[in-house]
Amino acid sequence: MNYSSLLKTAVIAAAMSLPFSAQANDVTIVLSEELDIVDPCEASRSNIGRVIAQNVSETITELVPGKGLQPRLAESWEDQGNGTWRFNLRKNVSFSDGSAFDAEDIAHSLKRIKSDKLTCEIGIKYFGGIEISTDIIDSHTIDITAEPAQPILPLLMSVVTVMRSSEPMDKYVVKPVGTGPYTFDQYIRGMQINLSANPNYWGGDSAVKKAKYIFRSDSAVRAAMVATGEADIAPNIALQDATKPEIDFSYPNSETLYLRVDNEVAPTNDVRVRRALNHAIDREAFIGTILANGTIQATGMTPPSTIGYNHDLKPYAFDPSKAKDLLAKAKADGVPVEKEIRLIGRINNFANVQETMEALQAMLQDVGFNVKLEMYEVAEWLDLYSKPYAEDRGPIIVEAMHDNANGDPVFSMFFKYASGGAQSGRNDAKLDKMIADATAATGSEREAMWKNTMAYIHDDVVIDVLLFHMVGFSRVNERLDFTPTIKTNSELQLSQIALK
Amino acid sequence: MTNFLIKRATTSAVSLLILVILVFFLVRLTGDPASLFLPLDASEEAKEKFRELNGLNDPLFSQFLRYCSDLLKLEFGTSMRRAEPAIESVLRGFKWTLQLALITMSVVAISAILIGSIAAFKVGGFFDRIVTFFSLIGASAPDFWVAIVAIVIFSVNLGWLPTSGTGTLWHWIMPISVLFIRPFGLILQVVRGSMLSVLSSDFVKTARAKGVKNTVIIFVHGLRNAMLPVITVIGDQAAGMLNGAVIVETIFGFPGVGKLMIDSILQRDFAVVLASIIVTAAAIFIMNILIDILYAILDPRIRY
């Protein structure tokens, strides 16, 4: 072979290896960070959930946006009283390795998420302080009891990913096996995860036959990968990269941005001062400028689609003179309103967080607050945001974003507002009771109680400065028929993707 | 030479030990991994369980003794995040970083030496001015900006190259090109300066007077004598790359050790932080010994 033909061969070989094309039924999804663990008991973490939840490992029930709680591995459920719910499980379901699914798997999965030898996020995040016990009635009927009783136990079951009863209690699995529409084929660390359609799935065929997940930290690169056809979906891109309206979708991403105000330290322990904080901020000025169009002004800690969200509440109007007036009145009563207040922001918390915090600082200073902005990396920020708070902390306001895509305020209210809540800025026995009562209530009574609780927080005692329900952006290749929803923040069901 | 190598290896081992001690204690001052690993709403009981499972409740000195005793058995601990041996994560990343660094530095060294030598031969000429202009721009261009602009031009607009990844030969072109620019500009300037000094030496004037060919003067007589400072700078730049080309790894999705190290520091994944520092430091020590040996080969006056 002479040099000329060697060169030709090399060029042809290189050209053939160009990586752009994919099979028509395959999709490539580009995520913002590599998965450190793939165990389904960690599927409540967003990037893990986007690969595992409802694709590989299914939940007992499922919360569907716009439809409410739906059957998944359980076909039906009924309240047995005393904190016990009976779940009737779907028959003829098998795991992707061929083993049959039954009530033992449910019992084991519930036990495993609370295992002493693991730190499963689902157990810690949703079942902290709750004891779960099970009673297997028959192979496809199981009683689940929560202590203390959980009126929303069926909703809690929408976060429990079901694994085989043979999975270890003391070790994370590296190749999860589930009942879902896809099998977990391979994880090449640092490179990609491959899933393929489960031919024995109880729910029938899906349009997408294979999925590849790759990881790129930079939002501009993720957006460029979909634009060039190297990837099909980038579930999370930054506002400034969402420049192509025909393929970029905005969706409410279940995050609420707020300022946690310390209600126990002067001057922010005075309700007039907290009201002044709210009137000092021109929320409308942020939307469509440094925050995306579609961002909604918040009057509650949870997204507006959550049950019990009080749609009658109105955001505080931007009224600097009213804010000044409130501060003057507080000052006249001896409240030390000139005292320096630390305004704490979290670096890289969301796109344009620095600009947002600087604007907030300027607005608060304009009405007379002595505010000093401090931006912190996540570990230092956490020390300031979560209890135990320092005794000599002084007045402090902490910017934070809270995520609740689970449809019920119970996942938020205790932690953010109850006296024992890890990030609560208030000790209020009346509010503690309101939260406890609403948590224990069911049906329309529950909805009404949450509405009242939200009104008390927002209008009566003005605990914090609720700012915005945020929106996220996904870029989706034109060849796919897929619309991101509020759930895209935590899961991405391949079976819901159609091909055009 | 053997004595020198033993001495060098011993001093390197002592330096590595001091580094491990410093990093072990300093990284533990930066925050509680339980707060970062567990959800915000985690109870104190859950955090306590996490600390217990990961041995973080023991006195710091006991943790250190345990770590040293494991290290003697070449056990680097388990990643809290990845639930796998820390050394596995690090070696997997280091493999990519090493390939990227070796290929880039080879291309940089050859190009900078060649072009820098020619520029120095006709100093002030058109070629020299052009080379100096572009090398100075290269030496001062920010990596992240060049990387993003390259993706926009060559991937999005022209469609010639993939945006990122490692799958094929094409995937390597942009990362290597971006990494190439800065050290190329710097090393080229060093080659040029060093060659200018050598080319004005008496032995070069004598060679010219004797009618020796320009190529022989530049690449045989001149270059050999100009190489010592150049090798020092090449070593310094290569050490930087072995520590991980964080920006390039992040933007182009290269799963290298630099990004792993930064992520581990942010996540307080202590075992991975220490393992990556030990591996990269060991690699840099080995490279420095090789450079010392190269000095002796290039300049027979140097004896160890």
Interface residues (C-beta under 8 A of the other chain):
Chain A: A14 S17 L18 P19 F20 E34 D36 I37 S44 D116 K117 T119 E121 I124 K125 G128 G129 K171 Y172 R189 G190 M191 I214 F215 R216 S217 D218 A220 V221 A224 M225 A227 T228 E230 E377 V378 A379 E380 L382 D383 Y385 S386 F415 A422 Q423
Chain B: T30 G31 D32 S35 L36 F37 L38 P39 L40 D41 A42 S43 E45 A46 K49 F50 L53 S79 R81 R82 A83 S89 R92 G93 W96 I148 I151 V152 S155 V156 G159 P162 T163 S164 G165 T166 G167 T168 L169 W170 H171 T250 I251 F252 G253 P255 K259 L266 R268
